[in-house]
């Protein structure tokens, strides 16, 4: 049995993640909707939604002249 198949049958983090078929927001991990970035799967639909929200906030900031940079970055605890 190949090592990759043996690992996939297990309960390690990599095996659990490999079995996931949808992103946390419920979009399917299909070839058309998935990109690989630094060895991780990313949902293209979620990326586009995030980019739209960021662009909308930037547009609102330009209109008001006030920039709240905390809305453009993720907060790490």
N, CA, C and O of each residue as an XYZ file, in Angstrom:
308
protein
N       0.850     -1.175      0.000
C       0.000      0.000      0.000
C       0.897      1.241      0.000
O       1.831      1.331      0.798
N       0.617      2.196     -0.893
C       1.410      3.434     -0.921
C       1.233      4.227      0.381
O       0.188      4.160      1.027
N       2.260      4.964      0.742
C       2.232      5.740      1.980
C       1.121      6.781      1.962
O       0.486      7.015      2.990
N       0.870      7.417      0.807
C      -0.178      8.446      0.740
C      -1.554      7.854      1.034
O      -2.382      8.485      1.691
N      -1.790      6.642      0.543
C      -3.073      5.988      0.809
C      -3.183      5.613      2.288
O      -4.253      5.737      2.884
N      -2.104      5.167      2.862
C      -2.096      4.791      4.269
C      -2.369      6.007      5.157
O      -3.121      5.914      6.128
N      -1.755      7.151      4.822
C      -1.971      8.380      5.589
C      -3.418      8.842      5.435
O      -4.038      9.277      6.405
N      -3.958      8.750      4.218
C      -5.324      9.204      3.951
C      -6.353      8.400      4.735
O      -7.433      8.915      5.026
N      -6.057      7.188      5.074
C      -6.988      6.358      5.846
C      -6.991      6.711      7.328
O      -7.885      6.295      8.065
N      -6.009      7.466      7.761
C      -5.854      7.757      9.181
C      -6.713      8.907      9.657
O      -7.627      9.352      8.962
N      -6.409      9.383     10.853
C      -7.150     10.474     11.475
C      -6.255     11.687     11.736
O      -6.560     12.505     12.603
N      -5.161     11.805     10.996
C      -4.279     12.962     11.164
C      -4.962     14.207     10.590
O      -5.970     14.110      9.890
N      -4.395     15.378     10.899
C      -4.956     16.625     10.378
C      -4.984     16.626      8.860
O      -5.972     17.048      8.259
N      -3.909     16.156      8.231
C      -3.860     16.152      6.767
C      -4.907     15.217      6.186
O      -5.508     15.529      5.158
N      -5.134     14.081      6.822
C      -6.142     13.140      6.334
C      -7.544     13.722      6.477
O      -8.369     13.597      5.572
N      -7.809     14.353      7.610
C      -9.133     14.965      7.820
C      -9.389     16.075      6.813
O     -10.476     16.161      6.240
N      -8.400     16.917      6.597
C      -8.572     18.026      5.651
C      -8.715     17.528      4.221
O      -9.458     18.122      3.439
N      -8.029     16.465      3.862
C      -8.124     15.921      2.511
C      -9.522     15.386      2.219
O      -9.958     15.381      1.068
N     -10.218     14.941      3.251
C     -11.580     14.405      3.062
C     -12.644     15.489      2.968
O     -13.783     15.199      2.601
N     -12.306     16.703      3.285
C     -13.299     17.782      3.228
C     -13.652     18.081      1.774
O     -12.776     18.149      0.912
N     -14.938     18.257      1.517
C     -15.408     18.505      0.157
C     -15.932     19.927     -0.030
O     -16.169     20.359     -1.158
N     -16.115     20.665      1.089
C     -16.647     22.024      1.026
C     -15.857     22.934      1.953
O     -15.307     22.484      2.958
N     -15.802     24.216      1.608
C     -15.119     25.198      2.448
C     -15.970     25.465      3.690
O     -17.118     25.025      3.750
N     -15.429     26.179      4.685
C     -16.212     26.454      5.898
C     -17.518     27.204      5.641
O     -18.444     27.110      6.446
N     -17.610     27.946      4.534
C     -18.847     28.667      4.227
C     -19.786     27.862      3.337
O     -20.842     28.361      2.948
N     -19.421     26.633      3.010
C     -20.320     25.737      2.298
C     -20.126     25.642      0.794
O     -20.896     24.949      0.130
N     -19.122     26.313      0.231
C     -18.863     26.217     -1.209
C     -18.073     24.947     -1.499
O     -17.184     24.571     -0.735
N     -18.401     24.292     -2.601
C     -17.747     23.036     -2.949
C     -16.307     23.261     -3.380
O     -16.001     24.224     -4.084
N     -15.431     22.369     -2.955
C     -14.049     22.365     -3.424
C     -14.003     21.600     -4.745
O     -13.701     20.406     -4.765
N     -14.301     22.281     -5.838
C     -14.219     21.667     -7.160
C     -12.979     22.226     -7.865
O     -12.357     23.171     -7.378
N     -12.631     21.650     -8.991
C     -11.463     22.142     -9.736
C     -11.642     23.598    -10.152
O     -10.678     24.364    -10.161
N     -12.875     23.987    -10.497
C     -13.138     25.350    -10.955
C     -13.174     26.349     -9.802
O     -12.935     27.539    -10.011
N     -13.467     25.884     -8.591
C     -13.670     26.788     -7.459
C     -12.556     26.667     -6.412
O     -12.713     27.154     -5.292
N     -11.450     26.035     -6.755
C     -10.385     25.822     -5.785
C      -9.055     26.243     -6.371
O      -8.733     25.935     -7.519
N      -8.286     26.958     -5.557
C      -6.908     27.243     -5.956
C      -6.010     26.787     -4.818
O      -6.416     26.756     -3.656
N      -4.794     26.438     -5.172
C      -3.808     26.009     -4.188
C      -2.862     27.164     -3.955
O      -2.285     27.706     -4.898
N      -2.701     27.543     -2.688
C      -1.834     28.650     -2.318
C      -0.995     28.215     -1.121
O      -1.528     27.938     -0.046
N       0.288     28.160     -1.310
C       1.219     27.739     -0.246
C       0.835     26.384      0.331
O       0.905     26.172      1.541
N       0.428     25.469     -0.542
C       0.099     24.113     -0.113
C      -1.260     23.956      0.523
O      -1.564     22.901      1.080
N      -2.091     24.993      0.451
C      -3.431     24.942      1.050
C      -4.491     25.209     -0.005
O      -4.257     25.930     -0.975
N      -5.662     24.614      0.201
C      -6.782     24.876     -0.699
C      -7.452     26.165     -0.289
O      -7.611     26.446      0.899
N      -7.847     26.955     -1.285
C      -8.604     28.173     -1.030
C      -9.816     28.192     -1.947
O      -9.722     27.855     -3.127
N     -10.939     28.584     -1.397
C     -12.190     28.680     -2.140
C     -12.192     29.992     -2.936
O     -12.105     31.070     -2.348
N     -12.289     29.908     -4.237
C     -12.252     31.096     -5.088
C     -13.471     31.982     -4.832
O     -13.355     33.207     -4.868
N     -14.630     31.389     -4.577
C     -15.829     32.173     -4.283
C     -15.626     33.007     -3.034
O     -15.997     34.180     -3.010
N     -15.045     32.426     -1.995
C     -14.793     33.168     -0.754
C     -13.755     34.268     -0.967
O     -13.875     35.354     -0.400
N     -12.748     33.992     -1.775
C     -11.725     35.000     -2.067
C     -12.361     36.196     -2.771
O     -12.073     37.344     -2.432
N     -13.219     35.930     -3.744
C     -13.879     37.019     -4.476
C     -14.799     37.825     -3.564
O     -14.840     39.052     -3.648
N     -15.542     37.135     -2.689
C     -16.413     37.836     -1.736
C     -15.596     38.734     -0.820
O     -15.972     39.880     -0.573
N     -14.484     38.223     -0.318
C     -13.622     39.001      0.562
C     -13.070     40.226     -0.164
O     -13.062     41.328      0.384
N     -12.608     40.028     -1.400
C     -12.048     41.144     -2.169
C     -13.103     42.211     -2.466
O     -12.796     43.403     -2.463
N     -14.345     41.787     -2.721
C     -15.424     42.753     -2.954
C     -15.693     43.586     -1.698
O     -15.873     44.800     -1.783
N     -15.718     42.930     -0.533
C     -15.931     43.661      0.716
C     -14.812     44.661      0.969
O     -15.078     45.787      1.389
N     -13.578     44.275      0.725
C     -12.444     45.174      0.932
C     -12.521     46.355     -0.024
O     -12.275     47.493      0.376
N     -12.861     46.096     -1.286
C     -12.973     47.176     -2.269
C     -14.100     48.131     -1.908
O     -13.966     49.344     -2.064
N     -15.208     47.584     -1.426
C     -16.336     48.428     -1.029
C     -15.957     49.323      0.139
O     -16.304     50.504      0.155
N     -15.236     48.764      1.131
C     -14.787     49.571      2.264
C     -13.829     50.666      1.820
O     -13.898     51.792      2.314
N     -12.941     50.343      0.893
C     -11.977     51.330      0.398
C     -12.708     52.456     -0.320
O     -12.353     53.625     -0.171
N     -13.726     52.108     -1.096
C     -14.511     53.124     -1.801
C     -15.238     54.033     -0.809
O     -15.278     55.250     -0.990
N     -15.810     53.440      0.232
C     -16.495     54.231      1.259
C     -15.515     55.156      1.975
O     -15.855     56.297      2.287
N     -14.300     54.669      2.237
C     -13.290     55.483      2.901
C     -12.877     56.666      2.025
O     -12.631     57.759      2.536
N     -12.801     56.455      0.715
C     -12.455     57.552     -0.190
C     -13.543     58.615     -0.187
O     -13.255     59.810     -0.255
N     -14.799     58.173     -0.107
C     -15.913     59.122     -0.102
C     -15.943     59.949      1.175
O     -16.220     61.148      1.131
N     -15.661     59.321      2.309
C     -15.721     60.033      3.583
C     -14.410     60.724      3.928
O     -14.396     61.665      4.721
N     -13.321     60.272      3.346
C     -12.008     60.838      3.651
C     -11.404     60.283      4.926
O     -10.330     60.721      5.340
N     -12.065     59.338      5.551
C     -11.560     58.709      6.765
C     -11.179     57.268      6.455
O     -11.948     56.529      5.840
N     -10.001     56.883      6.881
C      -9.526     55.534      6.609
C      -9.337     54.792      7.932
O      -8.605     55.238      8.816
N     -10.004     53.667      8.041
C      -9.839     52.801      9.210
C      -9.073     51.569      8.739
O      -9.662     50.627      8.207
N      -7.763     51.583      8.937
C      -6.924     50.517      8.419
C      -7.204     49.169      9.061
O      -6.861     48.134      8.491
N      -7.812     49.163     10.223
C      -8.084     47.878     10.881
C      -9.078     47.038     10.080
O      -9.118     45.821     10.258
N      -9.874     47.644      9.210
C     -10.836     46.878      8.424
C     -10.183     46.186      7.234
O     -10.811     45.342      6.595
N      -8.940     46.526      6.927
C      -8.270     45.950      5.780
C      -7.385     44.757      6.139
O      -6.894     44.059      5.252
N      -7.186     44.529      7.400
C      -6.283     43.463      7.826
C      -6.999     42.520      8.771
O      -7.926     42.902      9.485
N      -6.545     41.282      8.754
C      -7.080     40.312      9.682
C      -6.483     40.586     11.057
O      -5.333     41.009     11.175
N      -7.260     40.346     12.066
C      -6.752     40.498     13.417
C      -6.293     39.136     13.919
O      -7.016     38.145     13.822
N      -5.096     39.108     14.447
C      -4.541     37.890     15.003
C      -4.507     38.017     16.513
O      -4.002     38.997     17.059
N      -5.049     37.018     17.173
C      -5.062     37.037     18.642
C      -3.773     36.505     19.206
O      -3.609     36.448     20.425
